[in-house]
Amino acid sequence: EVTPADFPLQNTFRTALGQKKVTRNVLVKVVCENGVHGWGEASSSLAMPEATQESMARTLRASAKIVN
């Protein structure tokens, strides 16, 4: 399962590359055939503007198809 998730930051995050008040991440749930499951998260970054929620979700979904 791949789910976009926005998390508001308590304080504005500032770097030389910009600032943000919300981090736009992607949550991932992996379920194995034996029922074992785990969670992960892909985080957006000002340093990698091409890593949008949409692109991260697309890549994760494509990766799941390769494994299956």
All heavy atoms as a GROMACS GRO file, in nm:
protein
  513
    1GLU      N    1   0.086  -0.118   0.000
    1GLU     CA    2   0.000   0.000   0.000
    1GLU      C    3   0.089   0.123   0.000
    1GLU      O    4   0.188   0.130   0.073
    1GLU     CB    5  -0.088   0.003   0.124
    1GLU     CG    6  -0.185  -0.112   0.134
    1GLU     CD    7  -0.260  -0.114   0.268
    1GLU    OE1    8  -0.282  -0.006   0.326
    1GLU    OE2    9  -0.292  -0.223   0.312
    2VAL      N   10   0.056   0.220  -0.080
    2VAL     CA   11   0.130   0.346  -0.088
    2VAL      C   12   0.030   0.459  -0.064
    2VAL      O   13  -0.069   0.470  -0.137
    2VAL     CB   14   0.197   0.362  -0.225
    2VAL    CG1   15   0.267   0.496  -0.236
    2VAL    CG2   16   0.295   0.249  -0.251
    3THR      N   17   0.053   0.539   0.040
    3THR     CA   18  -0.041   0.644   0.078
    3THR      C   19   0.030   0.777   0.096
    3THR      O   20   0.122   0.787   0.180
    3THR     CB   21  -0.110   0.607   0.211
    3THR    OG1   22  -0.164   0.476   0.201
    3THR    CG2   23  -0.217   0.706   0.246
    4PRO      N   24  -0.007   0.880   0.020
    4PRO     CA   25   0.050   1.013   0.044
    4PRO      C   26   0.010   1.062   0.183
    4PRO      O   27  -0.102   1.035   0.229
    4PRO     CB   28  -0.014   1.100  -0.065
    4PRO     CG   29  -0.061   1.004  -0.169
    4PRO     CD   30  -0.097   0.878  -0.094
    5ALA      N   31   0.100   1.132   0.250
    5ALA     CA   32   0.072   1.184   0.384
    5ALA      C   33   0.143   1.318   0.402
    5ALA      O   34   0.264   1.327   0.385
    5ALA     CB   35   0.118   1.086   0.490
    6ASP      N   36   0.065   1.420   0.434
    6ASP     CA   37   0.121   1.553   0.462
    6ASP      C   38   0.131   1.571   0.613
    6ASP      O   39   0.034   1.541   0.685
    6ASP     CB   40   0.032   1.663   0.405
    6ASP     CG   41   0.028   1.663   0.254
    6ASP    OD1   42   0.113   1.596   0.192
    6ASP    OD2   43  -0.059   1.732   0.198
    7PHE      N   44   0.246   1.618   0.659
    7PHE     CA   45   0.265   1.642   0.801
    7PHE      C   46   0.306   1.787   0.822
    7PHE      O   47   0.413   1.829   0.778
    7PHE     CB   48   0.376   1.550   0.856
    7PHE     CG   49   0.342   1.404   0.846
    7PHE    CD1   50   0.404   1.324   0.753
    7PHE    CD2   51   0.249   1.346   0.930
    7PHE    CE1   52   0.375   1.188   0.742
    7PHE    CE2   53   0.217   1.212   0.920
    7PHE     CZ   54   0.281   1.133   0.826
    8PRO      N   55   0.222   1.866   0.890
    8PRO     CA   56   0.259   2.003   0.920
    8PRO      C   57   0.375   2.005   1.020
    8PRO      O   58   0.380   1.923   1.112
    8PRO     CB   59   0.133   2.065   0.980
    8PRO     CG   60   0.045   1.951   1.018
    8PRO     CD   61   0.089   1.831   0.939
    9LEU      N   62   0.468   2.094   0.999
    9LEU     CA   63   0.583   2.107   1.089
    9LEU      C   64   0.550   2.207   1.199
    9LEU      O   65   0.480   2.306   1.175
    9LEU     CB   66   0.706   2.153   1.010
    9LEU     CG   67   0.746   2.064   0.893
    9LEU    CD1   68   0.861   2.128   0.815
    9LEU    CD2   69   0.785   1.926   0.941
   10GLN      N   70   0.601   2.184   1.319
   10GLN     CA   71   0.577   2.278   1.429
   10GLN      C   72   0.643   2.412   1.400
   10GLN      O   73   0.590   2.516   1.437
   10GLN     CB   74   0.631   2.221   1.560
   10GLN     CG   75   0.545   2.111   1.617
   10GLN     CD   76   0.593   2.068   1.754
   10GLN    OE1   77   0.712   2.069   1.782
   10GLN    NE2   78   0.500   2.029   1.838
   11ASN      N   79   0.758   2.408   1.337
   11ASN     CA   80   0.830   2.530   1.301
   11ASN      C   81   0.866   2.524   1.153
   11ASN      O   82   0.888   2.415   1.099
   11ASN     CB   83   0.960   2.542   1.383
   11ASN     CG   84   0.933   2.548   1.531
   11ASN    OD1   85   0.861   2.635   1.578
   11ASN    ND2   86   0.987   2.453   1.605
   12THR      N   87   0.872   2.638   1.090
   12THR     CA   88   0.912   2.643   0.950
   12THR      C   89   1.055   2.591   0.937
   12THR      O   90   1.143   2.631   1.012
   12THR     CB   91   0.903   2.787   0.896
   12THR    OG1   92   0.769   2.832   0.912
   12THR    CG2   93   0.943   2.794   0.750
   13PHE      N   94   1.076   2.500   0.841
   13PHE     CA   95   1.209   2.444   0.815
   13PHE      C   96   1.273   2.528   0.707
   13PHE      O   97   1.220   2.542   0.597
   13PHE     CB   98   1.196   2.298   0.771
   13PHE     CG   99   1.328   2.233   0.741
   13PHE    CD1  100   1.412   2.195   0.844
   13PHE    CD2  101   1.367   2.210   0.610
   13PHE    CE1  102   1.534   2.135   0.817
   13PHE    CE2  103   1.488   2.150   0.582
   13PHE     CZ  104   1.572   2.113   0.686
   14ARG      N  105   1.389   2.589   0.738
   14ARG     CA  106   1.456   2.678   0.645
   14ARG      C  107   1.597   2.630   0.616
   14ARG      O  108   1.670   2.590   0.706
   14ARG     CB  109   1.465   2.819   0.704
   14ARG     CG  110   1.333   2.889   0.717
   14ARG     CD  111   1.352   3.031   0.774
   14ARG     NE  112   1.227   3.102   0.780
   14ARG     CZ  113   1.142   3.098   0.881
   14ARG    NH1  114   1.170   3.025   0.987
   14ARG    NH2  115   1.030   3.167   0.876
   15THR      N  116   1.633   2.636   0.488
   15THR     CA  117   1.771   2.611   0.446
   15THR      C  118   1.803   2.713   0.337
   15THR      O  119   1.718   2.793   0.298
   15THR     CB  120   1.791   2.469   0.387
   15THR    OG1  121   1.727   2.463   0.259
   15THR    CG2  122   1.735   2.362   0.479
   16ALA      N  123   1.925   2.707   0.285
   16ALA     CA  124   1.963   2.796   0.176
   16ALA      C  125   1.880   2.767   0.050
   16ALA      O  126   1.867   2.852  -0.038
   16ALA     CB  127   2.111   2.780   0.144
   17LEU      N  128   1.820   2.648   0.043
   17LEU     CA  129   1.742   2.609  -0.074
   17LEU      C  130   1.595   2.651  -0.066
   17LEU      O  131   1.522   2.639  -0.164
   17LEU     CB  132   1.749   2.457  -0.093
   17LEU     CG  133   1.889   2.402  -0.119
   17LEU    CD1  134   1.887   2.250  -0.120
   17LEU    CD2  135   1.942   2.456  -0.251
   18GLY      N  136   1.551   2.696   0.049
   18GLY     CA  137   1.412   2.737   0.064
   18GLY      C  138   1.359   2.707   0.201
   18GLY      O  139   1.435   2.685   0.296
   19GLN      N  140   1.227   2.708   0.212
   19GLN     CA  141   1.162   2.680   0.340
   19GLN      C  142   1.034   2.603   0.315
   19GLN      O  143   0.978   2.606   0.206
   19GLN     CB  144   1.134   2.809   0.415
   19GLN     CG  145   1.036   2.901   0.347
   19GLN     CD  146   1.015   3.030   0.425
   19GLN    OE1  147   1.096   3.069   0.507
   19GLN    NE2  148   0.904   3.096   0.400
   20LYS      N  149   0.990   2.533   0.420
   20LYS     CA  150   0.862   2.464   0.411
   20LYS      C  151   0.798   2.455   0.548
   20LYS      O  152   0.867   2.451   0.651
   20LYS     CB  153   0.876   2.326   0.347
   20LYS     CG  154   0.962   2.226   0.420
   20LYS     CD  155   0.965   2.096   0.339
   20LYS     CE  156   1.045   1.989   0.408
   20LYS     NZ  157   1.041   1.863   0.335
   21LYS      N  158   0.666   2.454   0.546
   21LYS     CA  159   0.586   2.444   0.669
   21LYS      C  160   0.519   2.308   0.680
   21LYS      O  161   0.465   2.274   0.783
   21LYS     CB  162   0.482   2.555   0.674
   21LYS     CG  163   0.542   2.693   0.680
   21LYS     CD  164   0.436   2.800   0.687
   21LYS     CE  165   0.502   2.936   0.694
   21LYS     NZ  166   0.404   3.042   0.713
   22VAL      N  167   0.522   2.232   0.570
   22VAL     CA  168   0.460   2.100   0.564
   22VAL      C  169   0.557   2.007   0.492
   22VAL      O  170   0.620   2.047   0.394
   22VAL     CB  171   0.328   2.105   0.484
   22VAL    CG1  172   0.270   1.966   0.466
   22VAL    CG2  173   0.228   2.196   0.551
   23THR      N  174   0.571   1.886   0.542
   23THR     CA  175   0.650   1.787   0.468
   23THR      C  176   0.552   1.692   0.400
   23THR      O  177   0.457   1.644   0.461
   23THR     CB  178   0.750   1.713   0.559
   23THR    OG1  179   0.829   1.626   0.478
   23THR    CG2  180   0.685   1.636   0.670
   24ARG      N  181   0.572   1.672   0.272
   24ARG     CA  182   0.482   1.590   0.190
   24ARG      C  183   0.550   1.456   0.165
   24ARG      O  184   0.638   1.445   0.081
   24ARG     CB  185   0.448   1.662   0.061
   24ARG     CG  186   0.383   1.796   0.088
   24ARG     CD  187   0.335   1.866  -0.035
   24ARG     NE  188   0.295   2.002  -0.011
   24ARG     CZ  189   0.192   2.042   0.062
   24ARG    NH1  190   0.116   1.954   0.121
   24ARG    NH2  191   0.165   2.170   0.077
   25ASN      N  192   0.509   1.357   0.242
   25ASN     CA  193   0.575   1.227   0.241
   25ASN      C  194   0.485   1.120   0.182
   25ASN      O  195   0.372   1.147   0.143
   25ASN     CB  196   0.614   1.187   0.384
   25ASN     CG  197   0.712   1.286   0.445
   25ASN    OD1  198   0.761   1.377   0.379
   25ASN    ND2  199   0.738   1.271   0.572
   26VAL      N  200   0.536   0.997   0.177
   26VAL     CA  201   0.460   0.883   0.130
   26VAL      C  202   0.480   0.769   0.230
   26VAL      O  203   0.593   0.735   0.263
   26VAL     CB  204   0.508   0.838  -0.011
   26VAL    CG1  205   0.430   0.718  -0.057
   26VAL    CG2  206   0.496   0.952  -0.111
   27LEU      N  207   0.370   0.716   0.280
   27LEU     CA  208   0.374   0.601   0.371
   27LEU      C  209   0.363   0.473   0.289
   27LEU      O  210   0.289   0.469   0.190
   27LEU     CB  211   0.260   0.607   0.472
   27LEU     CG  212   0.255   0.732   0.560
   27LEU    CD1  213   0.133   0.726   0.652
   27LEU    CD2  214   0.382   0.747   0.641
   28VAL      N  215   0.436   0.371   0.330
   28VAL     CA  216   0.436   0.244   0.258
   28VAL      C  217   0.411   0.131   0.357
   28VAL      O  218   0.475   0.124   0.461
   28VAL     CB  219   0.572   0.220   0.188
   28VAL    CG1  220   0.571   0.088   0.112
   28VAL    CG2  221   0.608   0.335   0.098
   29LYS      N  222   0.316   0.044   0.324
   29LYS     CA  223   0.293  -0.077   0.402
   29LYS      C  224   0.326  -0.196   0.313
   29LYS      O  225   0.276  -0.207   0.202
   29LYS     CB  226   0.148  -0.088   0.449
   29LYS     CG  227   0.122  -0.212   0.533
   29LYS     CD  228  -0.022  -0.218   0.579
   29LYS     CE  229  -0.048  -0.342   0.663
   29LYS     NZ  230  -0.190  -0.352   0.701
   30VAL      N  231   0.413  -0.282   0.363
   30VAL     CA  232   0.454  -0.402   0.290
   30VAL      C  233   0.399  -0.523   0.364
   30VAL      O  234   0.415  -0.534   0.486
   30VAL     CB  235   0.608  -0.411   0.282
   30VAL    CG1  236   0.651  -0.538   0.212
   30VAL    CG2  237   0.664  -0.289   0.212
   31VAL      N  238   0.333  -0.612   0.291
   31VAL     CA  239   0.278  -0.732   0.351
   31VAL      C  240   0.338  -0.853   0.279
   31VAL      O  241   0.329  -0.864   0.157
   31VAL     CB  242   0.124  -0.736   0.338
   31VAL    CG1  243   0.069  -0.864   0.401
   31VAL    CG2  244   0.062  -0.614   0.402
   32CYS      N  245   0.400  -0.942   0.356
   32CYS     CA  246   0.460  -1.063   0.300
   32CYS      C  247   0.355  -1.173   0.288
   32CYS      O  248   0.251  -1.166   0.352
   32CYS     CB  249   0.574  -1.112   0.390
   32CYS     SG  250   0.708  -0.994   0.405
   33GLU      N  251   0.385  -1.273   0.209
   33GLU     CA  252   0.291  -1.384   0.190
   33GLU      C  253   0.258  -1.456   0.320
   33GLU      O  254   0.150  -1.510   0.336
   33GLU     CB  255   0.347  -1.484   0.088
   33GLU     CG  256   0.351  -1.429  -0.052
   33GLU     CD  257   0.409  -1.527  -0.151
   33GLU    OE1  258   0.438  -1.643  -0.114
   33GLU    OE2  259   0.427  -1.487  -0.267
   34ASN      N  260   0.351  -1.456   0.417
   34ASN     CA  261   0.328  -1.525   0.544
   34ASN      C  262   0.253  -1.437   0.645
   34ASN      O  263   0.236  -1.474   0.759
   34ASN     CB  264   0.459  -1.573   0.604
   34ASN     CG  265   0.553  -1.460   0.641
   34ASN    OD1  266   0.521  -1.343   0.625
   34ASN    ND2  267   0.671  -1.495   0.689
   35GLY      N  268   0.208  -1.317   0.600
   35GLY     CA  269   0.130  -1.230   0.687
   35GLY      C  270   0.212  -1.128   0.763
   35GLY      O  271   0.156  -1.037   0.825
   36VAL      N  272   0.344  -1.142   0.764
   36VAL     CA  273   0.429  -1.044   0.830
   36VAL      C  274   0.419  -0.913   0.753
   36VAL      O  275   0.416  -0.912   0.630
   36VAL     CB  276   0.576  -1.092   0.835
   36VAL    CG1  277   0.667  -0.986   0.890
   36VAL    CG2  278   0.587  -1.220   0.918
   37HIS      N  279   0.409  -0.801   0.825
   37HIS     CA  280   0.400  -0.673   0.757
   37HIS      C  281   0.489  -0.569   0.825
   37HIS      O  282   0.529  -0.586   0.939
   37HIS     CB  283   0.255  -0.624   0.750
   37HIS     CG  284   0.196  -0.591   0.884
   37HIS    ND1  285   0.139  -0.686   0.964
   37HIS    CD2  286   0.188  -0.475   0.951
   37HIS    CE1  287   0.096  -0.629   1.075
   37HIS    NE2  288   0.125  -0.501   1.071
   38GLY      N  289   0.517  -0.465   0.751
   38GLY     CA  290   0.599  -0.357   0.805
   38GLY      C  291   0.563  -0.226   0.737
   38GLY      O  292   0.497  -0.223   0.633
   39TRP      N  293   0.605  -0.117   0.799
   39TRP     CA  294   0.577   0.017   0.749
   39TRP      C  295   0.706   0.088   0.717
   39TRP      O  296   0.808   0.067   0.782
   39TRP     CB  297   0.501   0.098   0.853
   39TRP     CG  298   0.358   0.058   0.870
   39TRP    CD1  299   0.309  -0.033   0.960
   39TRP    CD2  300   0.247   0.106   0.797
   39TRP    NE1  301   0.174  -0.045   0.946
   39TRP    CE2  302   0.132   0.040   0.846
   39TRP    CE3  303   0.232   0.198   0.694
   39TRP    CZ2  304   0.005   0.065   0.796
   39TRP    CZ3  305   0.105   0.222   0.645
   39TRP    CH2  306  -0.007   0.155   0.696
   40GLY      N  307   0.701   0.176   0.618
   40GLY     CA  308   0.814   0.261   0.584
   40GLY      C  309   0.763   0.396   0.541
   40GLY      O  310   0.642   0.418   0.530
   41GLU      N  311   0.855   0.486   0.518
   41GLU     CA  312   0.817   0.621   0.479
   41GLU      C  313   0.922   0.679   0.386
   41GLU      O  314   1.041   0.662   0.407
   41GLU     CB  315   0.804   0.708   0.604
   41GLU     CG  316   0.764   0.850   0.578
   41GLU     CD  317   0.749   0.929   0.708
   41GLU    OE1  318   0.772   0.874   0.817
   41GLU    OE2  319   0.716   1.048   0.698
   42ALA      N  320   0.876   0.746   0.282
   42ALA     CA  321   0.965   0.821   0.193
   42ALA      C  322   0.938   0.968   0.220
   42ALA      O  323   0.823   1.012   0.219
   42ALA     CB  324   0.937   0.786   0.048
   43SER      N  325   1.044   1.043   0.245
   43SER     CA  326   1.029   1.182   0.285
   43SER      C  327   1.072   1.277   0.173
   43SER      O  328   1.173   1.254   0.105
   43SER     CB  329   1.116   1.208   0.409
   43SER     OG  330   1.106   1.342   0.448
   44SER      N  331   0.996   1.383   0.156
   44SER     CA  332   1.033   1.485   0.058
   44SER      C  333   1.150   1.567   0.112
   44SER      O  334   1.178   1.567   0.231
   44SER     CB  335   0.914   1.575   0.029
   44SER     OG  336   0.871   1.641   0.147
   45SER      N  337   1.219   1.636   0.020
   45SER     CA  338   1.337   1.713   0.061
   45SER      C  339   1.353   1.836  -0.028
   45SER      O  340   1.333   1.828  -0.149
   45SER     CB  341   1.462   1.625   0.048
   45SER     OG  342   1.578   1.703   0.063
   46LEU      N  343   1.390   1.948   0.033
   46LEU     CA  344   1.419   2.067  -0.046
   46LEU      C  345   1.539   2.045  -0.137
   46LEU      O  346   1.550   2.106  -0.243
   46LEU     CB  347   1.447   2.186   0.048
   46LEU     CG  348   1.328   2.237   0.129
   46LEU    CD1  349   1.376   2.336   0.234
   46LEU    CD2  350   1.224   2.299   0.039
   47ALA      N  351   1.629   1.956  -0.097
   47ALA     CA  352   1.750   1.928  -0.175
   47ALA      C  353   1.721   1.845  -0.300
   47ALA      O  354   1.803   1.839  -0.391
   47ALA     CB  355   1.854   1.857  -0.089
   48MET      N  356   1.604   1.781  -0.303
   48MET     CA  357   1.567   1.697  -0.418
   48MET      C  358   1.425   1.733  -0.463
   48MET      O  359   1.330   1.657  -0.439
   48MET     CB  360   1.578   1.549  -0.380
   48MET     CG  361   1.718   1.508  -0.346
   48MET     SD  362   1.741   1.340  -0.279
   48MET     CE  363   1.609   1.246  -0.342
   49PRO      N  364   1.408   1.848  -0.526
   49PRO     CA  365   1.272   1.894  -0.562
   49PRO      C  366   1.200   1.800  -0.660
   49PRO      O  367   1.078   1.801  -0.667
   49PRO     CB  368   1.295   2.032  -0.624
   49PRO     CG  369   1.438   2.034  -0.664
   49PRO     CD  370   1.510   1.942  -0.569
   50GLU      N  371   1.275   1.717  -0.731
   50GLU     CA  372   1.212   1.622  -0.824
   50GLU      C  373   1.146   1.506  -0.750
   50GLU      O  374   1.063   1.434  -0.807
   50GLU     CB  375   1.315   1.568  -0.925
   50GLU     CG  376   1.419   1.475  -0.866
   50GLU     CD  377   1.534   1.542  -0.790
   50GLU    OE1  378   1.540   1.665  -0.781
   50GLU    OE2  379   1.618   1.467  -0.740
   51ALA      N  380   1.178   1.488  -0.622
   51ALA     CA  381   1.120   1.380  -0.542
   51ALA      C  382   0.989   1.429  -0.479
   51ALA      O  383   0.980   1.452  -0.360
   51ALA     CB  384   1.218   1.333  -0.436
   52THR      N  385   0.888   1.445  -0.564
   52THR     CA  386   0.757   1.488  -0.516
   52THR      C  387   0.680   1.368  -0.461
   52THR      O  388   0.719   1.253  -0.483
   52THR     CB  389   0.676   1.549  -0.633
   52THR    OG1  390   0.652   1.447  -0.729
   52THR    CG2  391   0.748   1.667  -0.696
   53GLN      N  392   0.571   1.395  -0.392
   53GLN     CA  393   0.486   1.285  -0.345
   53GLN      C  394   0.446   1.197  -0.462
   53GLN      O  395   0.450   1.074  -0.453
   53GLN     CB  396   0.359   1.340  -0.280
   53GLN     CG  397   0.364   1.352  -0.132
   53GLN     CD  398   0.233   1.403  -0.077
   53GLN    OE1  399   0.155   1.470  -0.145
   53GLN    NE2  400   0.209   1.374   0.049
   54GLU      N  401   0.406   1.260  -0.571
   54GLU     CA  402   0.359   1.184  -0.686
   54GLU      C  403   0.469   1.096  -0.745
   54GLU      O  404   0.446   0.979  -0.776
   54GLU     CB  405   0.306   1.280  -0.793
   54GLU     CG  406   0.184   1.358  -0.751
   54GLU     CD  407   0.214   1.478  -0.661
   54GLU    OE1  408   0.332   1.522  -0.653
   54GLU    OE2  409   0.121   1.525  -0.595
   55SER      N  410   0.590   1.152  -0.760
   55SER     CA  411   0.698   1.073  -0.820
   55SER      C  412   0.743   0.961  -0.726
   55SER      O  413   0.772   0.850  -0.772
   55SER     CB  414   0.816   1.161  -0.859
   55SER     OG  415   0.882   1.214  -0.746
   56MET      N  416   0.747   0.988  -0.595
   56MET     CA  417   0.785   0.884  -0.500
   56MET      C  418   0.681   0.772  -0.499
   56MET      O  419   0.716   0.653  -0.500
   56MET     CB  420   0.804   0.942  -0.360
   56MET     CG  421   0.925   1.032  -0.346
   56MET     SD  422   0.957   1.088  -0.177
   56MET     CE  423   0.817   1.193  -0.142
   57ALA      N  424   0.552   0.808  -0.499
   57ALA     CA  425   0.446   0.707  -0.499
   57ALA      C  426   0.451   0.624  -0.626
   57ALA      O  427   0.438   0.501  -0.622
   57ALA     CB  428   0.310   0.774  -0.483
   58ARG      N  429   0.472   0.689  -0.740
   58ARG     CA  430   0.480   0.619  -0.868
   58ARG      C  431   0.596   0.519  -0.868
   58ARG      O  432   0.581   0.404  -0.909
   58ARG     CB  433   0.496   0.722  -0.981
   58ARG     CG  434   0.488   0.667  -1.119
   58ARG     CD  435   0.485   0.774  -1.228
   58ARG     NE  436   0.576   0.886  -1.208
   58ARG     CZ  437   0.540   1.009  -1.170
   58ARG    NH1  438   0.413   1.036  -1.144
   58ARG    NH2  439   0.629   1.105  -1.156
   59THR      N  440   0.713   0.561  -0.819
   59THR     CA  441   0.829   0.474  -0.813
   59THR      C  442   0.806   0.356  -0.720
   59THR      O  443   0.840   0.242  -0.753
   59THR     CB  444   0.954   0.553  -0.768
   59THR    OG1  445   0.977   0.657  -0.863
   59THR    CG2  446   1.075   0.465  -0.756
   60LEU      N  447   0.745   0.381  -0.604
   60LEU     CA  448   0.719   0.273  -0.509
   60LEU      C  449   0.617   0.174  -0.565
   60LEU      O  450   0.635   0.052  -0.550
   60LEU     CB  451   0.670   0.330  -0.376
   60LEU     CG  452   0.778   0.403  -0.296
   60LEU    CD1  453   0.716   0.492  -0.189
   60LEU    CD2  454   0.876   0.305  -0.237
   61ARG      N  455   0.515   0.222  -0.630
   61ARG     CA  456   0.416   0.132  -0.690
   61ARG      C  457   0.479   0.049  -0.802
   61ARG      O  458   0.452  -0.070  -0.815
   61ARG     CB  459   0.297   0.211  -0.742
   61ARG     CG  460   0.210   0.264  -0.630
   61ARG     CD  461   0.084   0.334  -0.683
   61ARG     NE  462   0.006   0.384  -0.571
   61ARG     CZ  463  -0.012   0.513  -0.545
   61ARG    NH1  464   0.039   0.606  -0.624
   61ARG    NH2  465  -0.084   0.551  -0.441
   62ALA      N  466   0.564   0.111  -0.883
   62ALA     CA  467   0.632   0.039  -0.990
   62ALA      C  468   0.726  -0.067  -0.932
   62ALA      O  469   0.737  -0.178  -0.984
   62ALA     CB  470   0.710   0.136  -1.078
   63SER      N  471   0.793  -0.036  -0.821
   63SER     CA  472   0.883  -0.131  -0.756
   63SER      C  473   0.805  -0.251  -0.704
   63SER      O  474   0.853  -0.364  -0.711
   63SER     CB  475   0.957  -0.065  -0.641
   63SER     OG  476   1.038   0.041  -0.689
   64ALA      N  477   0.685  -0.228  -0.652
   64ALA     CA  478   0.604  -0.338  -0.601
   64ALA      C  479   0.566  -0.433  -0.714
   64ALA      O  480   0.562  -0.555  -0.696
   64ALA     CB  481   0.479  -0.284  -0.532
   65LYS      N  482   0.541  -0.381  -0.833
   65LYS     CA  483   0.504  -0.465  -0.946
   65LYS      C  484   0.623  -0.551  -0.989
   65LYS      O  485   0.604  -0.665  -1.030
   65LYS     CB  486   0.458  -0.378  -1.063
   65LYS     CG  487   0.324  -0.314  -1.039
   65LYS     CD  488   0.284  -0.225  -1.154
   65LYS     CE  489   0.156  -0.152  -1.121
   65LYS     NZ  490   0.118  -0.057  -1.226
   66ILE      N  491   0.744  -0.499  -0.978
   66ILE     CA  492   0.864  -0.574  -1.014
   66ILE      C  493   0.882  -0.692  -0.919
   66ILE      O  494   0.912  -0.803  -0.960
   66ILE     CB  495   0.990  -0.484  -1.010
   66ILE    CG1  496   0.982  -0.381  -1.123
   66ILE    CG2  497   1.118  -0.566  -1.021
   66ILE    CD1  498   1.086  -0.272  -1.113
   67VAL      N  499   0.858  -0.671  -0.790
   67VAL     CA  500   0.875  -0.775  -0.688
   67VAL      C  501   0.770  -0.883  -0.704
   67VAL      O  502   0.796  -1.001  -0.687
   67VAL     CB  503   0.871  -0.713  -0.547
   67VAL    CG1  504   0.871  -0.821  -0.440
   67VAL    CG2  505   0.988  -0.619  -0.528
   68ASN      N  506   0.648  -0.842  -0.736
   68ASN     CA  507   0.539  -0.939  -0.752
   68ASN      C  508   0.559  -1.013  -0.879
   68ASN      O  509   0.520  -1.108  -0.916
   68ASN     CB  510   0.402  -0.870  -0.750
   68ASN     CG  511   0.369  -0.820  -0.611
   68ASN    OD1  512   0.406  -0.881  -0.511
   68ASN    ND2  513   0.301  -0.708  -0.605
   0.00000   0.00000   0.00000
